[in-house]
Amino acid sequence: MDNVFVNKWSSQLKKGTLSFIVLNVLKDNEYYGYELIEKVKHDTKIEIAEGTFYPLMNRLKKDGFVESNWVEQKSGIPRKYYKLTKQGEVILVKMKDYWISMSATIQKLF
C-alpha cells in the first residue's frame, strides 16, 4: 500500500513540475522534440513519454511560453524546434521564485 501511494504521489509531483523543467531546459537553447526529451532525461533522470511530452509542448505553445518552427535537415525529415518566448522567460522567472519559496518552506519541515 505504501509503495502504491508513493508511486502515485511521485507521478503527480513529476507531472506538476514538468512544465517548469522543460522551460528551464529551453532557457539557454532551442531543441527539437526528441533532443529535448533526451536533454531532460540526461539533466534530471526523469523519463518523459512522447504521449506526455507533445501535449505538454502544445499547451506551453498555446499559453505563449514556447514557440516552434520546422527546420529542414540535410538528410531525413524536417525537425520541429522549440524555444522559449519572451513571455516564457517572464513566467519562468515567476516559477523559479515560487519554486525557491516553496522549497525553503518544505526544507523547514525537515
URKALIN-V61674 format. One record per backbone hydrogen bond with DSSP energy under -1.0 kcal/mol. NH is the residue of the N-H (numbers start at 1). CO is the residue of the C=O. Records with the same first field share a line. If there is no record, write none. Layout:
# URKALIN-V61674
NH->CO + CO
This chain:
# URKALIN-V61674
5->1
6->2
7->3
8->4
9->5
10->6
11->7
12->8
13->9
14->10
15->11
16->12
17->13
18->14
21->17
22->18
23->19
24->20
25->21
26->22
31->82
33->80
36->32
37->33
38->34
39->35
40->36
41->37
42->38
43->39
44->40
45->41
52->49
53->49
54->50
56->52
57->53
58->54
59->55
60->56
61->57
62->58
63->59
64->61
65->60
66->60
67->83
69->81
71->79
79->71
81->69
82->31
83->67
85->65
89->85
90->86
91->87
92->88
93->89
94->90
95->91
96->92
97->93
98->94
99->95
100->96
101->97
102->98
103->99
104->100
105->101
106->102
107->103
108->104
109->106
